[in-house]
Amino acid sequence: MSAPLHTFTSHTAGKNARVSIYSDRIEWELQRGVSGGKITAGLMTGGLSLLATGVKNGKAGTEMIPVRQITSVLTKRDGFLNTIVSVVTAGNTVDFRVSHSEAKEIRDILNRLMLAV
């Protein structure tokens, strides 16, 4: 397996996804995070609910997009610090929220890979 061309963290919907761009695909993984609601419930029940359900939420997952399926890469400013990089395929659009400077680098890499296919 080859090394990624670029790796970054996307800050979307209160969660951080680890994203890697390879020459033939984009992969990302959303780790299970600590649930604030579960911590609160655990404090209120003296820890009994944490013993039953654990501290982590269930919102974890991975996804992969082959570069050959990408039809477009769009960017849109999202406040003073961030830009949303939208990767469009025939059946889906995936948004990555990153710094303005990182957005330019990601867009350039993906455009270069799309043109090489």
C-alpha positions in Angstrom: 0.0 0.0 0.0 1.4 3.4 -0.9 1.8 6.3 1.4 -0.8 9.1 1.3 0.0 12.2 -0.7 -1.7 14.4 1.9 -3.3 13.9 5.3 -5.5 16.3 7.2 -8.2 16.7 9.8 -11.7 17.7 8.7 -13.7 19.6 11.3 -17.3 18.9 10.4 -20.5 18.7 12.6 -18.6 18.8 15.8 -16.5 15.8 14.9 -13.0 15.5 13.6 -12.4 13.1 10.7 -8.9 12.0 9.7 -8.6 12.2 5.9 -5.9 10.8 3.7 -5.6 11.5 -0.1 -3.9 8.7 -2.1 -3.1 8.8 -5.8 -6.2 6.6 -6.5 -8.6 7.3 -3.6 -9.6 9.5 -0.6 -10.1 7.7 2.7 -11.4 9.1 5.9 -12.2 7.8 9.4 -14.5 9.3 12.0 -13.4 8.1 15.4 -15.9 7.4 18.2 -15.9 10.5 20.4 -16.8 11.0 24.0 -20.4 11.8 24.5 -21.2 14.8 26.7 -24.7 13.4 27.3 -23.4 10.1 28.5 -21.0 11.9 30.9 -23.8 14.0 32.3 -26.0 10.9 32.7 -23.1 9.1 34.4 -22.7 11.9 36.9 -26.4 11.9 37.7 -26.6 8.1 38.2 -23.4 7.8 40.2 -21.6 6.1 37.3 -24.1 3.3 36.8 -25.2 4.4 33.3 -21.5 4.6 32.2 -21.0 1.0 33.4 -24.0 -0.1 31.2 -23.3 2.0 28.1 -19.7 3.2 28.1 -18.5 6.8 27.5 -18.1 6.8 23.7 -20.8 7.6 21.2 -21.6 5.3 18.3 -20.9 7.8 15.5 -17.8 6.2 14.0 -17.2 5.0 10.5 -15.0 5.0 7.5 -15.5 5.8 3.8 -13.5 5.7 0.6 -14.0 7.5 -2.7 -12.0 6.4 -5.8 -10.5 9.4 -7.6 -12.0 8.2 -10.9 -15.5 8.8 -9.4 -14.9 12.4 -8.5 -16.6 14.7 -10.9 -15.9 18.1 -9.3 -14.1 19.7 -6.3 -15.7 22.9 -5.0 -14.6 25.3 -2.2 -16.7 27.8 -0.2 -15.5 30.0 2.6 -16.9 29.1 6.0 -16.3 32.0 8.3 -13.0 33.8 9.1 -10.8 30.7 9.5 -12.2 27.8 7.5 -13.2 26.7 4.0 -15.4 23.8 3.0 -14.0 21.6 0.3 -16.8 19.7 -1.4 -15.9 16.5 -3.3 -18.7 15.7 -5.7 -19.3 12.3 -7.2 -22.2 11.0 -9.3 -24.1 9.8 -6.2 -22.8 11.9 -3.3 -21.2 15.1 -2.1 -18.7 15.0 0.8 -17.7 18.1 2.6 -14.4 18.6 4.4 -14.0 21.7 6.6 -10.4 22.9 6.8 -8.3 26.1 7.1 -8.2 28.4 4.1 -4.6 27.5 3.2 -5.2 23.8 3.6 -8.3 24.0 1.3 -6.2 25.4 -1.5 -3.7 22.6 -1.2 -6.4 19.9 -1.0 -8.2 21.4 -4.1 -5.0 21.5 -6.1 -4.1 17.9 -5.2 -7.5 16.6 -6.1 -7.8 18.6 -9.4 -4.3 17.3 -10.4 -5.4 13.7 -9.6 -8.7 14.1 -11.5 -6.9 15.3 -14.6 -4.4 12.5 -14.5 -7.1 9.8 -14.6 
